[in-house]
Amino acid sequence: MATSGYNPNTSLREQLLSPEELADNLGLALATLASWRCQRKGPGFLKVGRKIWYPKDCVQVWLDTAVQETNYGPTPTQREVVLPVSTGRTELCGNHRFARHKTKREQGAGNRGGTSDGALGWPQAATTDSGPGVQ
């Protein structure tokens, strides 16, 4: 916060702005200034009793620091963006309907030693003839 220098040629009141005057000058609502005071944002202020005052030099310093410079030069045509490259997830199944993850049944088929037709873990029907029987 800037320290206000006392000028004997001006009265103390001429060096201060009321919240109404500042809100009027900046085009803000009084509630915005009150909110900024609670949030410790905005220009520095004095509280004398119940009255709020904004020293003009504090307001000017705050305005000077709030100025945002712009670039008047040519804008770059290409932006450099660095993104991580995904190496893929090996636990994913290529064309599965459930977000490409294997189901428990598919995971269990490899542990049971299922055949090519039993990829889903279903037991295969026996093809050997056990003798005479009902067909």
C-alpha positions as CSV (number, residue, x, y, z in Angstrom):
1,M,0.0,0.0,0.0
2,A,1.4,3.4,-0.9
3,T,1.9,5.9,1.8
4,S,0.0,9.1,1.2
5,G,2.1,12.2,1.3
6,Y,0.6,15.1,3.0
7,N,0.4,18.2,0.9
8,P,-0.2,21.4,2.9
9,N,-1.8,23.2,-0.1
10,T,-4.8,20.8,-0.2
11,S,-7.2,19.8,2.5
12,L,-7.2,16.3,3.8
13,R,-10.7,15.7,2.3
14,E,-9.4,16.6,-1.2
15,Q,-7.0,13.8,-1.0
16,L,-9.6,11.2,-0.2
17,L,-12.5,9.6,-2.2
18,S,-15.6,8.2,-0.6
19,P,-16.8,4.8,-1.8
20,E,-19.7,6.5,-3.6
21,E,-17.2,8.8,-5.5
22,L,-14.9,5.9,-6.4
23,A,-17.8,3.7,-7.5
24,D,-19.1,6.6,-9.7
25,N,-15.7,7.3,-11.2
26,L,-15.0,3.6,-12.0
27,G,-18.5,2.7,-13.0
28,L,-18.8,0.1,-10.3
29,A,-21.5,-0.7,-7.8
30,L,-21.0,0.1,-4.1
31,A,-21.5,-3.6,-3.3
32,T,-18.6,-4.4,-5.6
33,L,-16.3,-2.1,-3.6
34,A,-17.6,-3.6,-0.3
35,S,-17.0,-7.1,-1.6
36,W,-13.5,-6.2,-2.6
37,R,-12.7,-4.8,0.8
38,C,-13.8,-8.0,2.4
39,Q,-11.7,-10.1,0.0
40,R,-8.7,-7.7,0.4
41,K,-8.9,-6.9,-3.3
42,G,-9.1,-3.5,-5.0
43,P,-7.5,-0.2,-3.9
44,G,-6.3,0.4,-0.4
45,F,-8.7,2.1,1.9
46,L,-8.9,3.8,5.3
47,K,-11.5,3.1,7.9
48,V,-12.1,6.0,10.3
49,G,-14.8,4.9,12.7
50,R,-17.6,3.6,10.5
51,K,-16.6,5.7,7.5
52,I,-14.5,4.3,4.6
53,W,-12.1,6.5,2.6
54,Y,-9.9,5.7,-0.4
55,P,-6.8,7.8,-0.6
56,K,-6.4,9.1,-4.2
57,D,-2.7,8.1,-4.4
58,C,-3.6,4.5,-3.4
59,V,-6.3,4.4,-6.0
60,Q,-3.9,5.7,-8.6
61,V,-1.2,3.1,-7.7
62,W,-3.9,0.3,-7.8
63,L,-5.0,1.5,-11.2
64,D,-1.4,1.6,-12.5
65,T,-0.8,-2.0,-11.3
66,A,-4.1,-3.2,-12.9
67,V,-3.1,-2.1,-16.4
68,Q,-2.7,-5.1,-18.7
69,E,-0.3,-4.7,-21.5
70,T,-1.2,-6.1,-24.9
71,N,1.1,-7.2,-27.7
72,Y,0.8,-5.0,-30.7
73,G,3.2,-7.2,-32.8
74,P,2.2,-10.0,-35.2
75,T,0.7,-13.0,-33.6
76,P,2.6,-16.3,-33.9
77,T,1.1,-18.6,-36.6
78,Q,1.9,-21.9,-34.9
79,R,1.7,-22.7,-31.3
80,E,4.0,-25.3,-29.7
81,V,2.1,-27.7,-27.5
82,V,3.8,-30.5,-25.6
83,L,1.5,-33.5,-24.9
84,P,2.4,-36.9,-23.6
85,V,2.2,-39.6,-26.1
86,S,0.2,-42.6,-25.1
87,T,1.8,-46.0,-25.6
88,G,-1.4,-47.8,-25.3
89,R,-2.8,-50.1,-22.7
90,T,-1.8,-53.7,-23.0
91,E,-4.7,-55.0,-20.8
92,L,-7.3,-53.8,-23.3
93,C,-8.9,-56.2,-25.8
94,G,-9.1,-54.9,-29.4
95,N,-12.8,-55.0,-30.2
96,H,-14.7,-55.6,-27.0
97,R,-18.0,-53.9,-26.4
98,F,-17.4,-53.1,-22.7
99,A,-14.9,-50.4,-23.2
100,R,-12.5,-52.8,-24.7
101,H,-11.8,-54.6,-21.4
102,K,-12.0,-58.4,-21.0
103,T,-14.9,-59.7,-19.0
104,K,-14.3,-62.2,-16.2
105,R,-15.4,-65.0,-18.4
106,E,-12.9,-64.1,-21.0
107,Q,-10.1,-63.7,-18.5
108,G,-10.9,-67.1,-17.0
109,A,-10.8,-68.9,-20.4
110,G,-7.0,-68.5,-20.5
111,N,-6.6,-70.0,-17.1
112,R,-8.7,-73.1,-17.8
113,G,-6.9,-74.0,-21.0
114,G,-9.9,-73.7,-23.2
115,T,-9.8,-74.6,-26.9
116,S,-10.2,-72.2,-29.8
117,D,-14.0,-72.7,-29.9
118,G,-14.1,-72.3,-26.1
119,A,-12.6,-68.8,-26.2
120,L,-15.4,-67.6,-23.9
121,G,-14.9,-70.4,-21.5
122,W,-17.8,-72.6,-22.5
123,P,-17.1,-76.3,-22.3
124,Q,-17.1,-78.0,-25.7
125,A,-19.4,-80.9,-26.5
126,A,-17.7,-84.3,-26.7
127,T,-17.3,-85.6,-30.3
128,T,-16.3,-89.2,-29.5
129,D,-18.9,-91.9,-29.8
130,S,-19.4,-93.7,-26.5
131,G,-21.2,-96.6,-28.1
132,P,-24.8,-97.5,-28.9
133,G,-27.3,-95.1,-27.6
134,V,-30.2,-93.0,-28.5
135,Q,-29.6,-90.5,-31.2
